[in-house]
């Protein structure tokens, strides 16, 4: 155990907890975004290409 005496355990544990919490928060946020996107209606086919074409012609 003496070979591990120089390890800063509190820093390692704190970093592990912070990374785990960050990962879980990101996963939760992605799940919420996916649920929200399910409620958004899809655009009619060709909408984006029409917008791009309109934007190109307006310059």
mmCIF file of the N, C-alpha and C atoms, coordinates in Angstrom:
data_MODEL
# 
_entry.id   MODEL 
# 
loop_
_atom_site.group_PDB 
_atom_site.id 
_atom_site.type_symbol 
_atom_site.label_atom_id 
_atom_site.label_alt_id 
_atom_site.label_comp_id 
_atom_site.label_asym_id 
_atom_site.label_entity_id 
_atom_site.label_seq_id 
_atom_site.pdbx_PDB_ins_code 
_atom_site.Cartn_x 
_atom_site.Cartn_y 
_atom_site.Cartn_z 
_atom_site.occupancy 
_atom_site.B_iso_or_equiv 
_atom_site.pdbx_formal_charge 
_atom_site.auth_seq_id 
_atom_site.auth_comp_id 
_atom_site.auth_asym_id 
_atom_site.auth_atom_id 
_atom_site.pdbx_PDB_model_num 
ATOM 1   N N  . UNK A 1 1  ? 0.812   -1.205 0.000   1.00 0.00 ? 1  UNK A N  1 
ATOM 2   C CA . UNK A 1 1  ? 0.000   0.000  0.000   1.00 0.00 ? 1  UNK A CA 1 
ATOM 3   C C  . UNK A 1 1  ? 0.848   1.259  0.000   1.00 0.00 ? 1  UNK A C  1 
ATOM 4   N N  . UNK A 1 2  ? 2.112   1.138  0.372   1.00 0.00 ? 2  UNK A N  1 
ATOM 5   C CA . UNK A 1 2  ? 2.963   2.327  0.391   1.00 0.00 ? 2  UNK A CA 1 
ATOM 6   C C  . UNK A 1 2  ? 3.141   2.910  -0.999  1.00 0.00 ? 2  UNK A C  1 
ATOM 7   N N  . UNK A 1 3  ? 3.085   2.066  -2.021  1.00 0.00 ? 3  UNK A N  1 
ATOM 8   C CA . UNK A 1 3  ? 3.270   2.588  -3.372  1.00 0.00 ? 3  UNK A CA 1 
ATOM 9   C C  . UNK A 1 3  ? 2.110   3.482  -3.794  1.00 0.00 ? 3  UNK A C  1 
ATOM 10  N N  . UNK A 1 4  ? 0.981   3.385  -3.113  1.00 0.00 ? 4  UNK A N  1 
ATOM 11  C CA . UNK A 1 4  ? -0.175  4.222  -3.427  1.00 0.00 ? 4  UNK A CA 1 
ATOM 12  C C  . UNK A 1 4  ? -0.300  5.424  -2.484  1.00 0.00 ? 4  UNK A C  1 
ATOM 13  N N  . UNK A 1 5  ? 0.647   5.597  -1.606  1.00 0.00 ? 5  UNK A N  1 
ATOM 14  C CA . UNK A 1 5  ? 0.538   6.681  -0.628  1.00 0.00 ? 5  UNK A CA 1 
ATOM 15  C C  . UNK A 1 5  ? 0.668   8.061  -1.267  1.00 0.00 ? 5  UNK A C  1 
ATOM 16  N N  . UNK A 1 6  ? 1.306   8.132  -2.420  1.00 0.00 ? 6  UNK A N  1 
ATOM 17  C CA . UNK A 1 6  ? 1.473   9.436  -3.066  1.00 0.00 ? 6  UNK A CA 1 
ATOM 18  C C  . UNK A 1 6  ? 0.267   9.817  -3.937  1.00 0.00 ? 6  UNK A C  1 
ATOM 19  N N  . UNK A 1 7  ? -0.700  8.929  -4.048  1.00 0.00 ? 7  UNK A N  1 
ATOM 20  C CA . UNK A 1 7  ? -1.877  9.195  -4.873  1.00 0.00 ? 7  UNK A CA 1 
ATOM 21  C C  . UNK A 1 7  ? -2.811  10.143 -4.121  1.00 0.00 ? 7  UNK A C  1 
ATOM 22  N N  . UNK A 1 8  ? -3.257  11.158 -4.811  1.00 0.00 ? 8  UNK A N  1 
ATOM 23  C CA . UNK A 1 8  ? -4.208  12.102 -4.225  1.00 0.00 ? 8  UNK A CA 1 
ATOM 24  C C  . UNK A 1 8  ? -5.613  11.535 -4.444  1.00 0.00 ? 8  UNK A C  1 
ATOM 25  N N  . UNK A 1 9  ? -6.046  10.702 -3.501  1.00 0.00 ? 9  UNK A N  1 
ATOM 26  C CA . UNK A 1 9  ? -7.297  9.976  -3.658  1.00 0.00 ? 9  UNK A CA 1 
ATOM 27  C C  . UNK A 1 9  ? -8.504  10.901 -3.709  1.00 0.00 ? 9  UNK A C  1 
ATOM 28  N N  . UNK A 1 10 ? -8.496  11.916 -2.883  1.00 0.00 ? 10 UNK A N  1 
ATOM 29  C CA . UNK A 1 10 ? -9.663  12.806 -2.875  1.00 0.00 ? 10 UNK A CA 1 
ATOM 30  C C  . UNK A 1 10 ? -9.829  13.505 -4.224  1.00 0.00 ? 10 UNK A C  1 
ATOM 31  N N  . UNK A 1 11 ? -8.713  13.896 -4.861  1.00 0.00 ? 11 UNK A N  1 
ATOM 32  C CA . UNK A 1 11 ? -8.794  14.531 -6.173  1.00 0.00 ? 11 UNK A CA 1 
ATOM 33  C C  . UNK A 1 11 ? -9.308  13.539 -7.217  1.00 0.00 ? 11 UNK A C  1 
ATOM 34  N N  . UNK A 1 12 ? -8.800  12.302 -7.175  1.00 0.00 ? 12 UNK A N  1 
ATOM 35  C CA . UNK A 1 12 ? -9.236  11.292 -8.138  1.00 0.00 ? 12 UNK A CA 1 
ATOM 36  C C  . UNK A 1 12 ? -10.714 10.962 -7.977  1.00 0.00 ? 12 UNK A C  1 
ATOM 37  N N  . UNK A 1 13 ? -11.152 10.829 -6.742  1.00 0.00 ? 13 UNK A N  1 
ATOM 38  C CA . UNK A 1 13 ? -12.559 10.516 -6.490  1.00 0.00 ? 13 UNK A CA 1 
ATOM 39  C C  . UNK A 1 13 ? -13.442 11.687 -6.905  1.00 0.00 ? 13 UNK A C  1 
ATOM 40  N N  . UNK A 1 14 ? -13.012 12.912 -6.572  1.00 0.00 ? 14 UNK A N  1 
ATOM 41  C CA . UNK A 1 14 ? -13.780 14.098 -6.954  1.00 0.00 ? 14 UNK A CA 1 
ATOM 42  C C  . UNK A 1 14 ? -13.896 14.182 -8.470  1.00 0.00 ? 14 UNK A C  1 
ATOM 43  N N  . UNK A 1 15 ? -12.782 13.961 -9.186  1.00 0.00 ? 15 UNK A N  1 
ATOM 44  C CA . UNK A 1 15 ? -12.792 14.023 -10.650 1.00 0.00 ? 15 UNK A CA 1 
ATOM 45  C C  . UNK A 1 15 ? -13.719 12.958 -11.225 1.00 0.00 ? 15 UNK A C  1 
ATOM 46  N N  . UNK A 1 16 ? -13.662 11.747 -10.668 1.00 0.00 ? 16 UNK A N  1 
ATOM 47  C CA . UNK A 1 16 ? -14.536 10.672 -11.136 1.00 0.00 ? 16 UNK A CA 1 
ATOM 48  C C  . UNK A 1 16 ? -16.005 11.048 -10.955 1.00 0.00 ? 16 UNK A C  1 
ATOM 49  N N  . UNK A 1 17 ? -16.341 11.581 -9.782  1.00 0.00 ? 17 UNK A N  1 
ATOM 50  C CA . UNK A 1 17 ? -17.730 11.960 -9.510  1.00 0.00 ? 17 UNK A CA 1 
ATOM 51  C C  . UNK A 1 17 ? -18.166 13.078 -10.446 1.00 0.00 ? 17 UNK A C  1 
ATOM 52  N N  . UNK A 1 18 ? -17.318 14.091 -10.635 1.00 0.00 ? 18 UNK A N  1 
ATOM 53  C CA . UNK A 1 18 ? -17.669 15.206 -11.519 1.00 0.00 ? 18 UNK A CA 1 
ATOM 54  C C  . UNK A 1 18 ? -17.874 14.731 -12.952 1.00 0.00 ? 18 UNK A C  1 
ATOM 55  N N  . UNK A 1 19 ? -16.992 13.853 -13.442 1.00 0.00 ? 19 UNK A N  1 
ATOM 56  C CA . UNK A 1 19 ? -17.129 13.338 -14.805 1.00 0.00 ? 19 UNK A CA 1 
ATOM 57  C C  . UNK A 1 19 ? -18.390 12.496 -14.951 1.00 0.00 ? 19 UNK A C  1 
ATOM 58  N N  . UNK A 1 20 ? -18.687 11.695 -13.942 1.00 0.00 ? 20 UNK A N  1 
ATOM 59  C CA . UNK A 1 20 ? -19.884 10.856 -13.983 1.00 0.00 ? 20 UNK A CA 1 
ATOM 60  C C  . UNK A 1 20 ? -21.146 11.716 -13.979 1.00 0.00 ? 20 UNK A C  1 
ATOM 61  N N  . UNK A 1 21 ? -21.173 12.730 -13.130 1.00 0.00 ? 21 UNK A N  1 
ATOM 62  C CA . UNK A 1 21 ? -22.331 13.624 -13.079 1.00 0.00 ? 21 UNK A CA 1 
ATOM 63  C C  . UNK A 1 21 ? -22.485 14.357 -14.406 1.00 0.00 ? 21 UNK A C  1 
ATOM 64  N N  . UNK A 1 22 ? -21.383 14.839 -14.973 1.00 0.00 ? 22 UNK A N  1 
ATOM 65  C CA . UNK A 1 22 ? -21.449 15.537 -16.264 1.00 0.00 ? 22 UNK A CA 1 
ATOM 66  C C  . UNK A 1 22 ? -21.979 14.619 -17.354 1.00 0.00 ? 22 UNK A C  1 
ATOM 67  N N  . UNK A 1 23 ? -21.502 13.379 -17.374 1.00 0.00 ? 23 UNK A N  1 
ATOM 68  C CA . UNK A 1 23 ? -21.958 12.422 -18.384 1.00 0.00 ? 23 UNK A CA 1 
ATOM 69  C C  . UNK A 1 23 ? -23.445 12.126 -18.218 1.00 0.00 ? 23 UNK A C  1 
ATOM 70  N N  . UNK A 1 24 ? -23.881 11.932 -16.982 1.00 0.00 ? 24 UNK A N  1 
ATOM 71  C CA . UNK A 1 24 ? -25.298 11.646 -16.735 1.00 0.00 ? 24 UNK A CA 1 
ATOM 72  C C  . UNK A 1 24 ? -26.179 12.841 -17.090 1.00 0.00 ? 24 UNK A C  1 
ATOM 73  N N  . UNK A 1 25 ? -25.710 14.053 -16.789 1.00 0.00 ? 25 UNK A N  1 
ATOM 74  C CA . UNK A 1 25 ? -26.473 15.248 -17.164 1.00 0.00 ? 25 UNK A CA 1 
ATOM 75  C C  . UNK A 1 25 ? -26.582 15.366 -18.680 1.00 0.00 ? 25 UNK A C  1 
ATOM 76  N N  . UNK A 1 26 ? -25.483 15.067 -19.386 1.00 0.00 ? 26 UNK A N  1 
ATOM 77  C CA . UNK A 1 26 ? -25.505 15.130 -20.851 1.00 0.00 ? 26 UNK A CA 1 
ATOM 78  C C  . UNK A 1 26 ? -26.464 14.090 -21.418 1.00 0.00 ? 26 UNK A C  1 
ATOM 79  N N  . UNK A 1 27 ? -26.445 12.875 -20.875 1.00 0.00 ? 27 UNK A N  1 
ATOM 80  C CA . UNK A 1 27 ? -27.357 11.832 -21.338 1.00 0.00 ? 27 UNK A CA 1 
ATOM 81  C C  . UNK A 1 27 ? -28.813 12.230 -21.088 1.00 0.00 ? 27 UNK A C  1 
ATOM 82  N N  . UNK A 1 28 ? -29.061 12.824 -19.925 1.00 0.00 ? 28 UNK A N  1 
ATOM 83  C CA . UNK A 1 28 ? -30.418 13.262 -19.595 1.00 0.00 ? 28 UNK A CA 1 
ATOM 84  C C  . UNK A 1 28 ? -30.875 14.365 -20.547 1.00 0.00 ? 28 UNK A C  1 
ATOM 85  N N  . UNK A 1 29 ? -29.984 15.299 -20.850 1.00 0.00 ? 29 UNK A N  1 
ATOM 86  C CA . UNK A 1 29 ? -30.317 16.386 -21.766 1.00 0.00 ? 29 UNK A CA 1 
ATOM 87  C C  . UNK A 1 29 ? -30.589 15.850 -23.167 1.00 0.00 ? 29 UNK A C  1 
ATOM 88  N N  . UNK A 1 30 ? -29.771 14.905 -23.628 1.00 0.00 ? 30 UNK A N  1 
ATOM 89  C CA . UNK A 1 30 ? -30.001 14.315 -24.948 1.00 0.00 ? 30 UNK A CA 1 
ATOM 90  C C  . UNK A 1 30 ? -31.334 13.577 -25.002 1.00 0.00 ? 30 UNK A C  1 
ATOM 91  N N  . UNK A 1 31 ? -31.677 12.888 -23.937 1.00 0.00 ? 31 UNK A N  1 
ATOM 92  C CA . UNK A 1 31 ? -32.971 12.196 -23.889 1.00 0.00 ? 31 UNK A CA 1 
ATOM 93  C C  . UNK A 1 31 ? -34.118 13.192 -23.966 1.00 0.00 ? 31 UNK A C  1 
ATOM 94  N N  . UNK A 1 32 ? -33.991 14.316 -23.248 1.00 0.00 ? 32 UNK A N  1 
ATOM 95  C CA . UNK A 1 32 ? -35.034 15.344 -23.286 1.00 0.00 ? 32 UNK A CA 1 
ATOM 96  C C  . UNK A 1 32 ? -35.145 15.936 -24.684 1.00 0.00 ? 32 UNK A C  1 
ATOM 97  N N  . UNK A 1 33 ? -34.010 16.196 -25.330 1.00 0.00 ? 33 UNK A N  1 
ATOM 98  C CA . UNK A 1 33 ? -34.031 16.746 -26.686 1.00 0.00 ? 33 UNK A CA 1 
ATOM 99  C C  . UNK A 1 33 ? -34.702 15.765 -27.640 1.00 0.00 ? 33 UNK A C  1 
ATOM 100 N N  . UNK A 1 34 ? -34.373 14.477 -27.517 1.00 0.00 ? 34 UNK A N  1 
ATOM 101 C CA . UNK A 1 34 ? -34.990 13.469 -28.382 1.00 0.00 ? 34 UNK A CA 1 
ATOM 102 C C  . UNK A 1 34 ? -36.500 13.415 -28.168 1.00 0.00 ? 34 UNK A C  1 
ATOM 103 N N  . UNK A 1 35 ? -36.942 13.497 -26.905 1.00 0.00 ? 35 UNK A N  1 
ATOM 104 C CA . UNK A 1 35 ? -38.387 13.492 -26.627 1.00 0.00 ? 35 UNK A CA 1 
ATOM 105 C C  . UNK A 1 35 ? -39.050 14.730 -27.220 1.00 0.00 ? 35 UNK A C  1 
ATOM 106 N N  . UNK A 1 36 ? -38.389 15.885 -27.083 1.00 0.00 ? 36 UNK A N  1 
ATOM 107 C CA . UNK A 1 36 ? -38.947 17.125 -27.637 1.00 0.00 ? 36 UNK A CA 1 
ATOM 108 C C  . UNK A 1 36 ? -39.014 17.071 -29.154 1.00 0.00 ? 36 UNK A C  1 
ATOM 109 N N  . UNK A 1 37 ? -38.010 16.487 -29.791 1.00 0.00 ? 37 UNK A N  1 
ATOM 110 C CA . UNK A 1 37 ? -37.990 16.417 -31.250 1.00 0.00 ? 37 UNK A CA 1 
ATOM 111 C C  . UNK A 1 37 ? -39.061 15.485 -31.799 1.00 0.00 ? 37 UNK A C  1 
ATOM 112 N N  . UNK A 1 38 ? -39.496 14.519 -30.997 1.00 0.00 ? 38 UNK A N  1 
ATOM 113 C CA . UNK A 1 38 ? -40.564 13.628 -31.447 1.00 0.00 ? 38 UNK A CA 1 
ATOM 114 C C  . UNK A 1 38 ? -41.865 14.401 -31.670 1.00 0.00 ? 38 UNK A C  1 
ATOM 115 N N  . UNK A 1 39 ? -42.051 15.507 -30.944 1.00 0.00 ? 39 UNK A N  1 
ATOM 116 C CA . UNK A 1 39 ? -43.275 16.303 -31.057 1.00 0.00 ? 39 UNK A CA 1 
ATOM 117 C C  . UNK A 1 39 ? -43.229 17.311 -32.199 1.00 0.00 ? 39 UNK A C  1 
ATOM 118 N N  . UNK A 1 40 ? -42.057 17.510 -32.794 1.00 0.00 ? 40 UNK A N  1 
ATOM 119 C CA . UNK A 1 40 ? -41.915 18.497 -33.864 1.00 0.00 ? 40 UNK A CA 1 
ATOM 120 C C  . UNK A 1 40 ? -42.316 17.846 -35.187 1.00 0.00 ? 40 UNK A C  1 
ATOM 121 N N  . UNK A 1 41 ? -43.239 18.468 -35.911 1.00 0.00 ? 41 UNK A N  1 
ATOM 122 C CA . UNK A 1 41 ? -43.643 17.870 -37.191 1.00 0.00 ? 41 UNK A CA 1 
ATOM 123 C C  . UNK A 1 41 ? -42.520 17.963 -38.220 1.00 0.00 ? 41 UNK A C  1 
ATOM 124 N N  . UNK A 1 42 ? -42.497 16.993 -39.122 1.00 0.00 ? 42 UNK A N  1 
ATOM 125 C CA . UNK A 1 42 ? -41.489 17.004 -40.180 1.00 0.00 ? 42 UNK A CA 1 
ATOM 126 C C  . UNK A 1 42 ? -41.856 18.034 -41.232 1.00 0.00 ? 42 UNK A C  1 
ATOM 127 N N  . UNK A 1 43 ? -40.830 18.570 -41.877 1.00 0.00 ? 43 UNK A N  1 
ATOM 128 C CA . UNK A 1 43 ? -41.050 19.533 -42.954 1.00 0.00 ? 43 UNK A CA 1 
ATOM 129 C C  . UNK A 1 43 ? -41.480 18.798 -44.216 1.00 0.00 ? 43 UNK A C  1 
ATOM 130 N N  . UNK A 1 44 ? -42.281 19.444 -45.036 1.00 0.00 ? 44 UNK A N  1 
ATOM 131 C CA . UNK A 1 44 ? -42.627 18.840 -46.320 1.00 0.00 ? 44 UNK A CA 1 
ATOM 132 C C  . UNK A 1 44 ? -41.364 18.651 -47.162 1.00 0.00 ? 44 UNK A C  1 
ATOM 133 N N  . UNK A 1 45 ? -41.370 17.631 -47.990 1.00 0.00 ? 45 UNK A N  1 
ATOM 134 C CA . UNK A 1 45 ? -40.212 17.329 -48.816 1.00 0.00 ? 45 UNK A CA 1 
ATOM 135 C C  . UNK A 1 45 ? -39.889 18.515 -49.729 1.00 0.00 ? 45 UNK A C  1 
ATOM 136 N N  . UNK A 1 46 ? -38.629 18.885 -49.784 1.00 0.00 ? 46 UNK A N  1 
ATOM 137 C CA . UNK A 1 46 ? -38.177 19.969 -50.646 1.00 0.00 ? 46 UNK A CA 1 
ATOM 138 C C  . UNK A 1 46 ? -38.143 21.330 -49.973 1.00 0.00 ? 46 UNK A C  1 
ATOM 139 N N  . UNK A 1 47 ? -38.568 21.425 -48.718 1.00 0.00 ? 47 UNK A N  1 
ATOM 140 C CA . UNK A 1 47 ? -38.597 22.721 -48.035 1.00 0.00 ? 47 UNK A CA 1 
ATOM 141 C C  . UNK A 1 47 ? -37.207 23.325 -47.906 1.00 0.00 ? 47 UNK A C  1 
ATOM 142 N N  . UNK A 1 48 ? -36.264 22.536 -47.463 1.00 0.00 ? 48 UNK A N  1 
ATOM 143 C CA . UNK A 1 48 ? -34.914 23.054 -47.241 1.00 0.00 ? 48 UNK A CA 1 
ATOM 144 C C  . UNK A 1 48 ? -34.276 23.469 -48.554 1.00 0.00 ? 48 UNK A C  1 
ATOM 145 N N  . UNK A 1 49 ? -34.432 22.666 -49.587 1.00 0.00 ? 49 UNK A N  1 
ATOM 146 C CA . UNK A 1 49 ? -33.837 23.040 -50.877 1.00 0.00 ? 49 UNK A CA 1 
ATOM 147 C C  . UNK A 1 49 ? -34.478 24.319 -51.415 1.00 0.00 ? 49 UNK A C  1 
ATOM 148 N N  . UNK A 1 50 ? -35.772 24.511 -51.168 1.00 0.00 ? 50 UNK A N  1 
ATOM 149 C CA . UNK A 1 50 ? -36.425 25.762 -51.575 1.00 0.00 ? 50 UNK A CA 1 
ATOM 150 C C  . UNK A 1 50 ? -35.861 26.955 -50.812 1.00 0.00 ? 50 UNK A C  1 
ATOM 151 N N  . UNK A 1 51 ? -35.634 26.787 -49.517 1.00 0.00 ? 51 UNK A N  1 
ATOM 152 C CA . UNK A 1 51 ? -35.062 27.874 -48.720 1.00 0.00 ? 51 UNK A CA 1 
ATOM 153 C C  . UNK A 1 51 ? -33.663 28.227 -49.209 1.00 0.00 ? 51 UNK A C  1 
ATOM 154 N N  . UNK A 1 52 ? -32.861 27.203 -49.495 1.00 0.00 ? 52 UNK A N  1 
ATOM 155 C CA . UNK A 1 52 ? -31.499 27.441 -49.977 1.00 0.00 ? 52 UNK A CA 1 
ATOM 156 C C  . UNK A 1 52 ? -31.538 28.133 -51.330 1.00 0.00 ? 52 UNK A C  1 
ATOM 157 N N  . UNK A 1 53 ? -32.388 27.663 -52.203 1.00 0.00 ? 53 UNK A N  1 
ATOM 158 C CA . UNK A 1 53 ? -32.512 28.272 -53.528 1.00 0.00 ? 53 UNK A CA 1 
ATOM 159 C C  . UNK A 1 53 ? -32.939 29.735 -53.404 1.00 0.00 ? 53 UNK A C  1 
ATOM 160 N N  . UNK A 1 54 ? -33.915 30.010 -52.550 1.00 0.00 ? 54 UNK A N  1 
ATOM 161 C CA . UNK A 1 54 ? -34.386 31.375 -52.339 1.00 0.00 ? 54 UNK A CA 1 
ATOM 162 C C  . UNK A 1 54 ? -33.261 32.255 -51.797 1.00 0.00 ? 54 UNK A C  1 
ATOM 163 N N  . UNK A 1 55 ? -32.491 31.707 -50.836 1.00 0.00 ? 55 UNK A N  1 
ATOM 164 C CA . UNK A 1 55 ? -31.402 32.477 -50.240 1.00 0.00 ? 55 UNK A CA 1 
ATOM 165 C C  . UNK A 1 55 ? -30.323 32.785 -51.273 1.00 0.00 ? 55 UNK A C  1 
ATOM 166 N N  . UNK A 1 56 ? -29.996 31.822 -52.095 1.00 0.00 ? 56 UNK A N  1 
ATOM 167 C CA . UNK A 1 56 ? -28.971 32.040 -53.126 1.00 0.00 ? 56 UNK A CA 1 
ATOM 168 C C  . UNK A 1 56 ? -29.416 33.099 -54.130 1.00 0.00 ? 56 UNK A C  1 
ATOM 169 N N  . UNK A 1 57 ? -30.683 33.077 -54.490 1.00 0.00 ? 57 UNK A N  1 
ATOM 170 C CA . UNK A 1 57 ? -31.197 34.032 -55.480 1.00 0.00 ? 57 UNK A CA 1 
ATOM 171 C C  . UNK A 1 57 ? -31.311 35.442 -54.904 1.00 0.00 ? 57 UNK A C  1 
ATOM 172 N N  . UNK A 1 58 ? -31.415 35.558 -53.596 1.00 0.00 ? 58 UNK A N  1 
ATOM 173 C CA . UNK A 1 58 ? -31.610 36.878 -52.994 1.00 0.00 ? 58 UNK A CA 1 
ATOM 174 C C  . UNK A 1 58 ? -30.306 37.650 -52.825 1.00 0.00 ? 58 UNK A C  1 
ATOM 175 N N  . UNK A 1 59 ? -29.175 37.022 -53.102 1.00 0.00 ? 59 UNK A N  1 
ATOM 176 C CA . UNK A 1 59 ? -27.882 37.716 -52.934 1.00 0.00 ? 59 UNK A CA 1 
ATOM 177 C C  . UNK A 1 59 ? -27.384 38.275 -54.220 1.00 0.00 ? 59 UNK A C  1 
# 
